[in-house]
Amino acid sequence: MPEVSMYNVNGDLLGKVRLNDQVFDAPVNNTAVHDAVIRYLAGGRRGTSDTKTRGEVRGGGRKPWRQKGTGRARHGSIRSPIWRGGGIVFGPHPRDYSYTLPRKVRRLALKSVLSSKIMEDKLIVLEELKLERPRTKDIIDILNNLKTSGGVLLVTMVKDDNVYKSARNISDVKTVTIDGLNIYDLLVYETLVVTKDALAGIEEALLNEEPA
């Protein structure tokens, strides 16, 4: 069963926390991680690109010239796709790019990335993270005390406005709750800093096999 060090906001070591090996010592499945990332990015696409078909382009209500006798090719509308200013045949239209993955695949991907954080020693547990008021310097001091490196993902059990407002001005720091934890952020941010109660919530969520 893997263990990770737990600190307070001053960077003092408080002891070790035992982690569930089904969540934090799972085999890393790169295929599941890749599929989960592609699904996340696809779900973020707006899909608002749109072109007009010949039925939507303005004009072209009458036949440009008579069918026979002019020596020119026959045409029924100046808004035909072969005309300049005409409709688009196979252009994009608004659509939803999102799709679903099996729940087991999504959980396997999260377990894989969380396990890799443990192997790379990039997971830090905080006993508690509370601020009396929003102040960016307080978050910077806490992260310096913890000796974090690279981008930092702060995970709390529930949203704390003081923590959120204090961290939002730091370009390489993001705060999320366990409900907002996703595969993309786990990969983008190098260090994962999670509170003790949020850690328990993550384990419970990933071990719960009941359907949503």
N, C-alpha and C positions, 0 to 999 in steps of 0.2 A: 504494500500500500504506500503510494508516494506521499511525501511530506513537503510542506513549503513553509518558509519563515513568515511570521506575522509581526508587524511593526505598528507603532503608534505614529501620530502625525509628526513627532519630533525625530523619527528615524530610529527610535530605541527598539531593540529586539525583545519581543515579549515571549517568544517561544515558537513552537512548531505546531502546524495544523495538519492533521491527517486528511488526505483527500480520498475520495472514492475512486478505486482503480478502474471501475467501469466507465468513468467519465474522463479521468485525468491520466489514465495509463492504458488507453485504448490504442490498438494498432492504427497507424496513420494511413488512411485510404485517400490517395491523391485523386483518384477518379471521382469519388464522392465530393471532395472539396472543389474540384473543377466544375462539376455539374451544379453545385450549389452557388458558386460565384456567378456562373453564366445566368442562372435563374434570377439571382439578385439584380444583376445589371439589366436583364431583359425587363424585369418588373419596373425599373426606373425610367425606361424609355417612355417619352410622352406620346409618340405615335400620332402627332397632329399634322404631319405632312399631307397635303391634299392637292390634287390637280383636277381640272375640269374636263369632263368628257364632252363629246360633240353636242350632247343634249343640254349641257350646262353653260356652254360658251354663248356670250351675247351675240345676236345677229344671225344671219343665215336663214331667215324665214322663208325666202322664196328661191326658186331655181335661178341660178345666175344667168343662164341663157337657154334658149330652146334646145330640145333634145337633138334635133337633126338639122342639117343644112348649113351650119356655120363653119364646118371644117375643123372645129375644135373638139377635144374630148368631152364626153358627156359628164356633167356634174349635177348633183342635186342640191348642194349647199356649199357656200363659201366657208363653212365651219367644219368641213370634213377634215379628218386628221392629216390628210396629205396636203392640206392648204396651210400657208403661213397664217398664224393666228387661229388655227383650227383647234379642235379638241385633242386631248391626249389619250392614246389608246390604253396603254398599260401602266399609267402613272400611279404613284402612291395615293392612298386614301386613308383617312383616320382609322386606326386599328389598335387593338390591345396586344402588346407583345408579351405580356406575362403568361406564365404557365406554371404548373405545379409539379413538384417532385414528391415521391413517396415520403411519408413522415420518417421512416427509418433511414432513408438516405440523407435527409436534412439533419437528423440527429447525429448520424455517423460522421457527417462533415464537421459539425460543431465539436464533437468529441475528438476528432482527429486534430483539429487546430488547437484546442485546449491542451491536448496531450503534448503537442509539439512545443507549446509555450513552456510546459514543465521541463521538457528535455533541454530546451535552450536557456532555461533559468530566466525566463522573461515574465514570470507571474509573481506579483507581490500582493500580499494580503494585508489590508489595513484593519486594525481592530474597530475603528470608527472614523467617520469623516463628517464632521459637522463644523460649520462656520457661523460665527455670530452675525456677520454681515457680509455682503458681497465685496470682495477685495481680491483683485487678481494677484497681488503680491503674496497673499496667504497661500494660494495654490502653488505658486512658483516655489515658495519656501518649502512646502511639504514635499514637492517632487525632488527638490534639491536634497532634502534630508533623506529621502529614499534612494537617492543616487540613481535615478532612472536615466535611460538613454533612448534616443530616438523619439518617435511619436508615442504618446501615452493615451491609452483608452481607460478612462475612469468609469467603473461600473458600480452603481449603487442599487440598493433594493428598491427604493422609491425616489421620485424626483425631488431633489432639494434645490430650491430656487437660488439659495446663496451659493451653493457649489456650482450650479449651472452658470450663473452670471459671473462668477469669479473666473471660470475657465474658458468662457466663450471667446475672449479676446486673445487667447493664446493659440497661435496657428497650428501647432502640432499636438494639441490636446483636445480630446473630445470626451464629453460625459454622456453616458446612457444609463438607463435602468435595465434590469434583467429582461424586461419585456421587449426592449429595443435592441438587445444584443443580436448581432448578425455576423455572418461569416465574412463579409467584406471588410467591416471595421476591424475584426480580429486579425486579418491579414495585413491591412494597411498600416495599423499602428503596431509598432515593435513591442512595446511593453504594455502588459495588462495589469492594471492596479484595481483590485476588487475589494470591497469591504467584506467583513466576516459574514454578515447576514446575507449579503448578495451572493457570496460563494455558496452558502447553504441553499439559497433559492435556485441557483443554477443547477446544482446537483439534483435537487428534487425535481426540477422541470425535465431534465434529461433522463432521469430514471423512471419517471412516471409514464407508463405505457398505455394509459387510458386514452381513448380517442378524444380529440378536441370537439 
